[in-house]
Amino acid sequence: MKAGDVRAKTEDELKGELERLAKERFNLRFQKASGQLENTARVRQVRRDMARIKTILAERARA
């Protein structure tokens, strides 16, 4: 997900996406612990997407 894509979404959409990513991150952690995680790069990608969304939300709150 690119920053431009994130900026184009509404605040409600971003919060929903953030919630979905948090659930995915939780599931990925369980997969890693049980040795079933196939795509290890996805953990990093989800974490960065969450940070990107939180940054945009914080920018909007400051404005």
ChimeraX attribute file (.defattr): number of C-alpha atoms within 10 A of each C-alpha:
attribute: neighborCount
match mode: 1-to-1
recipient: residues
	/A:1	12
	/A:2	9
	/A:3	12
	/A:4	8
	/A:5	8
	/A:6	19
	/A:7	15
	/A:8	10
	/A:9	12
	/A:10	11
	/A:11	15
	/A:12	9
	/A:13	12
	/A:14	19
	/A:15	15
	/A:16	12
	/A:17	17
	/A:18	19
	/A:19	13
	/A:20	13
	/A:21	16
	/A:22	15
	/A:23	12
	/A:24	16
	/A:25	19
	/A:26	12
	/A:27	14
	/A:28	20
	/A:29	15
	/A:30	13
	/A:31	14
	/A:32	14
	/A:33	10
	/A:34	9
	/A:35	9
	/A:36	11
	/A:37	16
	/A:38	10
	/A:39	9
	/A:40	11
	/A:41	9
	/A:42	14
	/A:43	17
	/A:44	11
	/A:45	13
	/A:46	18
	/A:47	14
	/A:48	13
	/A:49	18
	/A:50	20
	/A:51	13
	/A:52	18
	/A:53	21
	/A:54	15
	/A:55	14
	/A:56	16
	/A:57	17
	/A:58	11
	/A:59	10
	/A:60	11
	/A:61	8
	/A:62	7
	/A:63	5
